[in-house]
């Protein structure tokens, strides 16, 4: 009998245990399903349907986020009595008083315009917050969720007083941001990094977010003033200098950043890596003076410096980029630069560490000094280096093929392109070289073959390669069968080849010839676009802008309309210093070509310019892109 009884108990236990397991497994699914539906109603502002579901989710999860959403739904429905009853019930369930419930109650009273009673609840909540970090954070966050920033500040200050080891600098700084009290915000951040310099990245991230909503520049100015005062008052606190350098880099003030970094290095001797990175950033932004100054400083430290070789190589590259991007230069300047390359390779030798020098030197010789023979010999020497990575081998072979195209030997170029493609079938280099090979077929007049290759490349994983392939494919397709002859397209391809060979004057003459012989040909907008590119290459930005403006005015429905508009905006923004016009052009991109590949970049640059030049009236369209709101992290 006892055995049978025990058996029943065991069976009952396992049945109960199994039921509990099934219930525990079902509960997360139930919560997830109810949550999804509740949030969909809440976001649609259908509070009558959202409220009961949010209450269900809160009862299941006990997550205070859903408590607040439920309470807000009740407020939106003006069911103040129901909301108050609910809060009172929750208070009675608690073994100890929860200040956050009093805060919610206070906000409920405030929503009813009962301001005195609301303040009383807030004051009571503040008094009841225990003196421990977790409770301080919970209470302050509850105030912040209702955007009661003055009260959340009081909570943090109470915590600072009652828990001296916890200063709440970071939290108070964020609070002061929402109050737009930039003086105190900066004071808290600077105190934080003075106490713990490892917090600098956290502070930089917070400041970066804050500066994105700094429409009138007040925060930036405040930052400059406070950080400079701190540096003068406490010169031994190095972290202040690092923060100032970071700020200069955010503002793309490379000269100021480098000046600070060099001064700091003379004190610490530990800034070499940062200076090299700064030089690279300046180089990427075409700030050649600052780049060369950074690299020269490191080179002058001598050959025993661990960064001597990379700084030396980058210094030569800075000179090369200045020469190749700053328009027509004298032959003497080119020869002088070639001499620097020659002596550098003699000193450093041909190795995997100098592949960049080898590549750039060959390009300079072929495309700027018209010495293809020497350029080919240098690349062939580089290709014989042992232990080259497949990608490095492919880059050198691709440059060699480009030089053969320049020198008028398309067959050798085709062979090299094919070798690179065979060795790089599954990476972006392979696709880039396929595009080069197809473009070579286009140069040679093999239009049908080239278009077939380009159509395959339109599906490339590389966005740039796919876009270029599509553009050239459409150029061929739209202009190949319009006439009984392919002569206009052949002439245009010849002009493109001349442009590739840096023979801008001959390319421009060929384009002018097409316009004269075929004045109403469909290539007209392409001709204008190529002329704009040539003038940009010559640094004739005003002339280039004129060609681009003609496309946007007269060919607004053409395939190049968005390319021309974006390029015009870029010219105005960076070369012509017409920031207001650039802002309007970026905005035109957003409204006229919302599906363009340039849309996201245009939106970003429009927002940047709108923050820097905010004087113009804000219209509803701009409001879509500029939203000076409280960050989402507290909502």
N, C-alpha and C positions, 0 to 999 in steps of 0.2 A: 504493500500500500504506500509506504514511504517512497519507494523507488518511483512508483507511478506519479505520485504527487510532485516529486522532484523533477520528473520528466516534464510534467505540465508547466512547471515554473521555468524550466530551461527554454521550452518551446515558446512560452509567452515572452520571455526575455528577448529571444532572438527576433520574434515578430515585432516587438516594440522597438528593438534596436534597428531592425530593417526599415520600419516605418519612419524612424527619426532620420536615418540616412537618406531615404527617399525625399523626406521633407526638406532636409538640409540642401540636397542637390537641386530641388525644385525652387527653393527660395531665391537664389541668385537670378535664375531665369525670370521668376515672377517680378523681382525688383527691376531687372533690366527692361522687361517689356513695359511695365508701368511707367518707368522713368522716361523711356523714349516717347511714349504717348503723351505723358504729362508735359514734357518740355516742348513738344510740337504744338500743343494747345497754348502753352504759356508764351512761346515766341510769336504765335499768331494773335496774341492778346485776347484769346478766348478764355477769359479767367473763370467763367462759370464751369467750364469743363475741366480746366486745369486744376482748380483748387482741390476737389476731392481726390484726384489722382496724386497730387503732390502730398497731400496729407497721408495717403496710403504709403507712398514711397518713404516719407519721413518716419512713419511708424515702423516700417520694415527695416529701414537702414539706420535710423537715428542720426542721419547726417544733417547737420545744422544748415547746410546750404539749401536743402529742400524745405527746411523750416522757414527760412527767410523768403523763399519764393512763394510758399503757401501764404505767409503773412502778407506779402505784397499783393497777392491775388485778392485776398480778402479786403485789403485797403482799396484796391482798384474798383472792387464791386461796392465799396462803401459799406461793407458789412463789419462795422467797427465793433459792434457788440459781440458778434461771433468771434472776432479775432481776439478781443480782450478776454472773453471766457476761455478760449483755447490757451492763451498765455497763462492765465491764472491756474488752469488745470495742470499745465506743465510745471509751474512753480511748486504746486503741492506734491508732485511726484518726487521732487528732489530732496535728498537727505540734507544737503547743504545748499545754501542760496546761490543760484547761478546769476552773476552780474549780467551776462549776455541777455538773459531773458528780460531783465529790467530795462536794458538798452532797447530791445525790440518793443517793449511796452511804451517806453518814452517816445520812440519814433511813431508808434501808433497814435499816441496823444498829439504829437506834433502834426500828423496828417489831418487831425480833426481841428487844427488851429488852437489847440489847448496848450499854448506855449509855456505858461507857468507850470502846469502840471507835468509837461514833458521835461522841463529843466529839473524839476524835483526828482523825477525818476532817474534822469541821467546822473544827478548828484548822488543819489542813493547808490546807484550802480558803481560809481567811481569809488565811493567809500568802501564798498563791499569787495573790491578786487583784492585778492590775497597777494601777499608780497612774495610772489615767485614768478619766474620768467614766463612760464607757460601761461599762467593766468593773465598776466599783463598783455601778452601777445593776443590772446583770445579776445579779451575785452576791447583792446584797441582796434582789432580787426573788425569786431562787431560794429563799432562806431563808424569805421571807414566804409563798411559796406553800405551804410546809409548816408555816406558822404558828410558825416558829422566830424569834420577834420579838426575843428577846435577842441572837441571833446576827446578825440583819439590822441591829440597832442598832450592833453592833461593826463591821460592814462600813462603815456610814456614818461612824462616828467615825474609822475608819482613813482613809477618803477625806478627811475634814476635815483630818486631820493631814498627810497626804502631798500633798494638792492644796489649799493654803491659799486659793486663789482660788475654790474650790468649797466652800461651807459646808454644803450639803445641808440647809438649814433646813427646807424644805418636806417633804422626804422623812423627816427625823427626826421632825418634828412628827406626821406620819401614823403613824410607827412607835410613837411614844409614846402615841398614841390607842389603838392595839391593845393596848398594855401597861397601859392605864388610868392612865398617869402624866400626869395633866392639868397638873400644875405645869410639867413640862419641855416638854410639848406647847405650852402657851401661851407659854412662854419662846422657843421656836423660832419660832413664828408672829410674835411681836412683834419679834424680832430681824430677821426677814425683811422686814417692812414698814418697819422703821427704815432698813434698808439700801436698800430700793427701794420707795417708796410706791406705785408702779404695780402692785405685787403685792396690793394690798388686796382687789380683787375675787376673786382666787384664794383668799385667806385667808378671806374672808367665805363663799364657797361651801363650803370645807372645814369651817369652823366650823358652818355651817348643817346639814351632813350629820351632824357629830358630835353636835350638840345634839338631833338626832332620836332618838338612842339614849341620851341622858342621862336615864335613868329617875329617878334619885334627886336630880337637880338639882346634883350635885357639880361638873360642868363649868361650869355657869352661875355658881355661886358663885365658883369659881376664877377665871373670866374677870373678874368684877367686881373682885375683889381685885387681880389682877395689872395690869389696865388702869389702875385708879385709881392704883396705885403708880407706874406708868410715867409717867402724866400729871403727877403731882406731882414726880417726879424729873427728867423731861425735858420741861418745858413747851413747849420750842421745836419738839418733834416733833409737828406738826399731825395727822399720820396717825393717831396714837393717839386723838385726839378724834373723828375721823371713824369709827373703828372702834367707839368707845363709842356714838356716835349710832346707828350701824347696829344695834348690839345692842339698844338701847332700842326701836328700831322693830320688831325681831323679836319682842320681848316685849310689843309694843303699849303701851309706856310712853311715850305721846306727850308727856306733860308733861316727863319727864326728857330725852327726845330734843330737844325744842324748847328747853329751858333750855340744853343744851349747844350747840345750833346758834346760838342768839342770842349766847351768850358768844363763840363762835368767830368769828362775823361781826363782832363789835366789834373783834376783833384783825386779821382778814384783809380784811373788806369784800367777800368773794367768795362768800358763802353764800346769796344771794337766791334762786337757783333751787332749792336744796335746801330752803330754808324754805318756799317756795311749795308744793313737792311734799309736804312734811311737813304743811302745813295742809290740803292736799287729802286726804291719807291720814287725818288726824284727822277731817275732815268725813265721809269715807266710812264711818268707824267710829263716827259719831255722837258724837264727842268735841268738842262745840261750843265749849267754853271754850278748848281748845288751838287749834282751828281759827281762831277769831276772834283769838286772841292772835298767831298767826303772820301772818295777813293784816293785822292792825292795825300790826304792826311794819313791814311793807313799805310800807303806805300812809303811815305817818309819815315815811318817807324822802323824801316829796315827789313832785310831779308829774313831775319830771325823771328819776325812777328808771324804768328800762325795764320794770319789772314793776308799776308803779303801777296801771295800768288793770286787768290781770287780778287783782291782789290786791284792788283796790277792789270789783270785781264779785263775786269769791268771798266777800268779807266780807259783802256784802249777802245772798248765797245762804246763807251759814252762819246768818245771822239768820232767814232765811225757813225753812230746814229745821228749825231749833230750834222755831220757832213752829208749823209744820205737823205736827211729829211728837211734840211733847211734851204732847199732850192738850189739853183745853179751855183756851182763853186768853181774856182779857178783850177786849172790843171796842176798848178804848183801846189795848191793846198791838198789835192788828191795825192800827188806824189809824196808830199811830206807825210801824209797819213800812211801811205803804203810803206814808207821807210820805217815808221813806228811798228807796223805789223812785222816787217822783216826782222828788225832787231829783237822784237819780243820773242819771235819763234826761234831765233838763234840762241837767245838766252834761256828760254824755258824748254825748248825742244818740241818735237812733234810727239804728242802723247794724247791719251784719252782726256787729260786735264786741259788740253789746249785745242780741243775740237772746235769750240766756238770761235777761236781766233782763226783757225784754218778756214772754216766756212766763210766768215765775214771777209777775210783777206781775199779769198778767191772771188767773192761776189764784187768786192770793190774793184779788183783788177779787170774783171770782164765787163761789168755793166757801167762802170764810171770812168775807167782809164783805158778801155778798149784794148785790153791785153788778154784776150781769151786763151792764147797759147800758154802763158805763164799760169793763169788761173787753173787751167786743166792739169798742169803738171803738179801744182800744189795739192789739188784734191786727190789726184792719183797717189801722191805720197801719203796723204792721210788715210786713204783706203787700204794701204798696205800695213797699217799699224796692227799689231797682234791684239787679240782679246777684245775686239770691238763688239759692242752690243748690236744686235740686229737692227734696232731702231736707229742707232748712231750711224751704222753702215747705210741704212736707207736714206737718212737725211743728207749724207755726203753724196750719195749716188744721185739723189734728186737734184741737188744743186749742180752737179756735173751735167746732168741732162738739161737743166735750164740753160746752162752756159752753151751747150751744143745748139740749143734752139737759137740763142742769141747769135752764135757764130754762123748760123745758116746750115747746120748739119742735122736736119730733122730725123734722119734714119738712125743715127747713133743715139739721138735723144730718145727715140721710140724704144730702142733696144734696152736702154737703161731704165726708162720708166717701167717697162714690162718686168724687168728683174725685180724692181722694188715692189711692184704689185704682187708678184708671185710669192715674195718673202713676207708680205704684210697683208695677208688676205682677211685677217680678222681684227684689224685695228684701224684707227682713224687715218694713220699715215697712208695706208693702202688706198682708202677712198680719196684722200687729197691728191694722190699721184694719179689715180684714175681720172680725176677731173683735169689734171694737167695734160694727160695723154689725149683726152677728148678735146681739150682746147687746142692742142697742137693739130689735131685733125681738122678743126675749124679754121685755124690759121692757114692750113694747106688747101682749103677749099673742099675737103671731104665732108660736106655738110650733113648728108644723110647718115653716114656712119657715126659722125660726132654726135648727132642728135639721139641716135639709138643708145649710145653709151651714157649720154647725159640723162636720158629718161630713166635709166636704171639707177643712177646716182641720186635721183630726187628722193629716194627712200633711204639715203644715208643716215646713219646715227648721228653724224656731225651736222648740226644745224646750219653752220656756215657753208659747208660743202653742199648740202642739199639745196640751200637757197641760191648759191652761185650756179649750181647745175640747172636749176629750174629757170633762172634768168636767162642763161645762155641758150637753153633748149627752146624757150619761148621766142627768143630773138631769131633763132634759125627758123623755127616753125612758122612764125608770122611773116617772114620776109623772103622765104625761099621760093614759094610758088605763086607770088603775086604778079610776077612779070614773066615774059617769055624768056628772059635772060636772068642769070644769077649774078650779073656783073656788079650791081650795087652792093650786094652782100659780100661779094669777093673783095671789093674795094674797102668795105668796112672792116672785114677781117684783116686785111693788110694793114689798115690803120691801127687796129688793136695789136698786131704783131710789132709794129714800129713803136707803139707806146710801151709794150713789154720790154723792148730793147733800149728803152730810155731815149728814143729819138723823137722827142715831143714835137719839134718843129715840123719834121716830115709827116708825123701822124696828123698834125693839125692841118697841114696842106692837103693831105688826102681826104680828110673829112670835109674840108671846104669844097673840094672838087666834086664830091658826091652831092653836096647841097646845090652846087651850080648846075650840074648835069641833070640831076633828078630832083628838082625843087619841091615837088609835092609827094615825095616818096614816104612810105610808112616808117622809114628809118630816121625821120627828122628828129623825133624826141630822143632817140638813141644817140644821134650825132651830138645834140646839145648836151646830153649827159656825159658823153666821152670828153667833150671839150671842157666841161666843168672839172672833170677829174684831172685833165692835163694841166689846167690852170692852178688847181690845188697843188699838184706836184711841183709847179713852178713858184708856189707861194703867191700867186696872183689871186687873192681871195675875193676881191671885189668883182673881178671879171667872172670868176667861177660862180659867185652868187647871182650875177646877172643871167647866166645860162640856166641856172636852176630855177630862178624866178620865172623865166620864160616857159619852162616846162610846167610849173604849177599853174601858171595863168592860162596857157593855151592847150595843154594836154592833161587836164585835170582828171580825165577818165582813162588815161593810158596806164600801161603796166608799170611805168617808171614814176608815176605821180607820187606815191608814198616814199620811194627812195629819194626822189629829188627834194621833197618837202623836209624829210628828216635830215638830209645832208645840209640843206640850207639852214635849218635850225642849229645844227652843230657848228657850222661856219660862224653864224651870228653869236653863238654862245662862247666859242673858244678862240676864234681868230679875229673877228671883226669887233669884238667887245660891244655888241649891240644886245645887251641882256634882255631888255624889255621886248625887243622884236623876237628874240629867241623864245622867250616865254610864250608869246602869242602863237608862234609857229608850232611849238610843242603841243599847245592846247588844240590847235587846228588838227594836228595828227590824231589826237584822241577823238575828236568829233567826226572828222572826215574819213579816217581809216581805222576804225576800231578793231579790225581783224588783221592789221599789219603786223609783221614780225617786229616792227619798231615800237609797238604800242606800249609795252611795259617800260622800256627804257625812256620813252617820251613822258610817260606818267611820272616816273621817278624824277626826271630832270625838271619837269614843270613844277613839281612840288618843291624841289630845292630852290628854284628861282622865285617861286611865290613866297617862300619864307624869307628870302634875302631882299626881295623887292615887293613889299606888301602894300604899297601905297595905292595901287589901282583898286577901284571898287570890286568887291567880291560878288560875283553873280552865282546863280544856282548851280551852273555847270562846274564852276570852280569848287563849290562846296562838296562836290562828289570826291574831290581829290585832296582837299585840305580840311582836315577835321581836327580842330584843337579841342580834344576831349580828354576826360579823365581816363588814364590807361585801364585796360581791361582787367589787369591783375587784381583789382579790388572789387570788381563787380561780380 
